[in-house]
Amino acid sequence: MASERSDAQDAAALDRLVCFEDFHRAARDVLSASAYDYYRSGALREWTLAENERAWQRWHFVRRSLVDVSVIDTSATVVGQRVEFPVLIAPTAFHQLATADGEVATARAADALGTIMVNSTLSTVTLEDVAATGAPRWFQLYVFTDRGLTRELVERAVASGFTALVPTVDTPTIGIRYADQRNRFVLPDGMELANFAEALGTTAGGGSGLRAFSQQFDQTLTWRDLEWLSGLCDLPMIPKGVITADDARRAVDVGARGVVVSNHGGRQLDGDPATADALGSVLDAVGAEIDVLVDGGIRSGTDVVKAVAMGASAVLVGRAVLWALAAGGQAGVERMLGLLRDEVADTLRQLGVPRLADLTPDVVRPVRV
Ligand SMILES: Cc1cc2nc3c(=O)[nH]c(=O)nc-3n(C[C@H](O)[C@H](O)[C@H](O)COP(=O)(O)O)c2cc1C
C-alpha cells in the first residue's frame, strides 16, 4: 500500500519513470478507474485526441552538424514573462483526483522548475491557495451565465496576483466523453469546485455530473464579450482554444496579447484538426503581432522544439502533468518537467541550435509520404 512505502522507495520508483508512457502507466496503476478515464478520455471517437499526438510525428528535423553547442539556453519569454524552458502547465480540472494537495502541489512544482502554472477555474483548491505558493501563475477562466460570479472570479485572480487571464473559447459546454458517461463520472465525496463552493454549493460538479454543471457556462458568449472581459482588469488576455486563422484574428481584434492554439486535448470537438496542423495558419495570421502558444499531444522534448521552431513561443502540457501528479505528487511533476527540460536541451544540442530563441522554421520539415 502506498502509505507503507518509505520516501526512499517512492523516490526510487519515481527515478525509474523516464518518459510520458512511464508516467502514464504509473498513474493508471494508482488512480481509480473513473478518475483515470476522466483524465485520459477525449470527445466521442477520440480521433482528435489521437491526431494531436500523431501530428507532431509528421515533422522531422533538419540538423546542423559541427556547431558549438557547449552552452545551451532553453529559456523563453511568453507574453513578457520569462520561463526557464518553454513548457507551461496547461489548465486541467480536479488535481485532487491525483494527489491530496491538488493544485498546490502542481503550482509548487512549476515554481521549482521556473515555469508558469495556468490554474483552471475548476480547481479543487481555491485560486487563493494556489497564489499562496508564490508560483508564477495565470488564471484560466470559464465564463458563466452568472456574470457577477465571472466578474468576481476575475477580481479574485487580480487580487491574488495572477499575471494573465486565459479565457477558454472552445467550451460552450463540456464535450461528450463516452468513458465518463459509462462511469457516470462525478467528483468523489470530499472534493469540490473550490473556487465557488459558496456561490454554487459544494456539490457543484457532483450529483448530476460535470456536463450538466457546464450548462452554467455562458453559451451566448461571443468575441464581443471578451472585450467586456478584458475591460474588467489590466491583465493580459490570452484566449485558449483558438484553432483557426479567423478566430486568431478575432482574438487580436478584441485585444488579446496572445492565443493558445488548442483543441482542449481532443476533449471537445472530435474532428478538430491536430494542433500541430493548425499552428501554421494561426502563426501566419497573427504571429507577427502576438505570442502564439500551443498545446495538445506534446509528449517529449522533440515535440516542444518542433513547436517552437515552427514559431510558437511556448507549449503547454496537460495529461503529462496529470500522470506525473498521480505517480508522485509534487515530486512527480518536478521530475517530469525536469525530464522535459533536459530533453529540450538535448534536442537543441543534437540539432545544432544552442539557443532556443534562435530556432527558425527551416529546422523542421513535414515528413514526405
Ligand atoms: C483532465 C483534463 C481536464 C482539463 N480541464 C481543463 C480546464 O478546466 N480548462 C481548460 O481550459 N482546459 C482544460 N483541459 C485542456 C488542457 O488545458 C489542454 O488543452 C490539454 O490537456 C492539452 O493536451 P494534452 O493533454 O495532450 O497535453 C483539460 C484537459 C484534461 C486532460
The ligand as an SDF file (V2000), in Angstrom:
LIG
                    3D

 31 33  0  0  0  0  0  0  0  0999 V2000
   -8.4540   16.0170  -17.4410 C   0  0  0  0  0  0  0  0  0  0  0  0
   -8.3790   17.3090  -18.2060 C   0  0  0  0  0  0  0  0  0  0  0  0
   -9.0310   18.4190  -17.7090 C   0  0  0  0  0  0  0  0  0  0  0  0
   -8.9640   19.6360  -18.3890 C   0  0  0  0  0  0  0  0  0  0  0  0
   -9.5530   20.7430  -17.8470 N   0  0  0  0  0  0  0  0  0  0  0  0
   -9.4450   21.9350  -18.4850 C   0  0  0  0  0  0  0  0  0  0  0  0
   -9.9690   23.1100  -17.8960 C   0  0  0  0  0  0  0  0  0  0  0  0
  -10.5130   23.0910  -16.7940 O   0  0  0  0  0  0  0  0  0  0  0  0
   -9.8530   24.2740  -18.5950 N   0  0  0  0  0  0  0  0  0  0  0  0
   -9.2360   24.3330  -19.8260 C   0  0  0  0  0  0  0  0  0  0  0  0
   -9.1570   25.4040  -20.4200 O   0  0  0  0  0  0  0  0  0  0  0  0
   -8.6950   23.2300  -20.3790 N   0  0  0  0  0  0  0  0  0  0  0  0
   -8.7780   22.0450  -19.7430 C   0  0  0  0  0  0  0  0  0  0  0  0
   -8.1920   20.9410  -20.3030 N   0  0  0  0  0  0  0  0  0  0  0  0
   -7.4340   21.0530  -21.5670 C   0  0  0  0  0  0  0  0  0  0  0  0
   -5.9610   21.3380  -21.2980 C   0  0  0  0  0  0  0  0  0  0  0  0
   -5.7810   22.6580  -20.8430 O   0  0  0  0  0  0  0  0  0  0  0  0
   -5.0880   21.1900  -22.5490 C   0  0  0  0  0  0  0  0  0  0  0  0
   -5.6420   21.9380  -23.5950 O   0  0  0  0  0  0  0  0  0  0  0  0
   -4.8930   19.7450  -22.9940 C   0  0  0  0  0  0  0  0  0  0  0  0
   -4.8200   18.8720  -21.8850 O   0  0  0  0  0  0  0  0  0  0  0  0
   -3.6190   19.6340  -23.8250 C   0  0  0  0  0  0  0  0  0  0  0  0
   -3.4710   18.3600  -24.3430 O   0  0  0  0  0  0  0  0  0  0  0  0
   -2.5490   17.2090  -23.6800 P   0  0  0  0  0  0  0  0  0  0  0  0
   -3.3360   16.6660  -22.5260 O   0  0  0  0  0  0  0  0  0  0  0  0
   -2.4190   16.2410  -24.8030 O   0  0  0  0  0  0  0  0  0  0  0  0
   -1.2560   17.8340  -23.2460 O   0  0  0  0  0  0  0  0  0  0  0  0
   -8.2620   19.7060  -19.6320 C   0  0  0  0  0  0  0  0  0  0  0  0
   -7.5930   18.5750  -20.1220 C   0  0  0  0  0  0  0  0  0  0  0  0
   -7.6430   17.3820  -19.4290 C   0  0  0  0  0  0  0  0  0  0  0  0
   -6.9080   16.1840  -19.9700 C   0  0  0  0  0  0  0  0  0  0  0  0
  1  2  1  0
  2  3  1  0
  2 30  2  0
  3  4  2  0
  4  5  1  0
  4 28  1  0
  5  6  2  0
  6  7  1  0
  6 13  1  0
  7  8  2  0
  7  9  1  0
  9 10  1  0
 10 11  2  0
 10 12  1  0
 12 13  2  0
 13 14  1  0
 14 15  1  0
 14 28  1  0
 15 16  1  0
 16 17  1  0
 16 18  1  0
 18 19  1  0
 18 20  1  0
 20 21  1  0
 20 22  1  0
 22 23  1  0
 23 24  1  0
 24 25  2  0
 24 26  1  0
 24 27  1  0
 28 29  2  0
 29 30  1  0
 30 31  1  0
M  END
$$$$
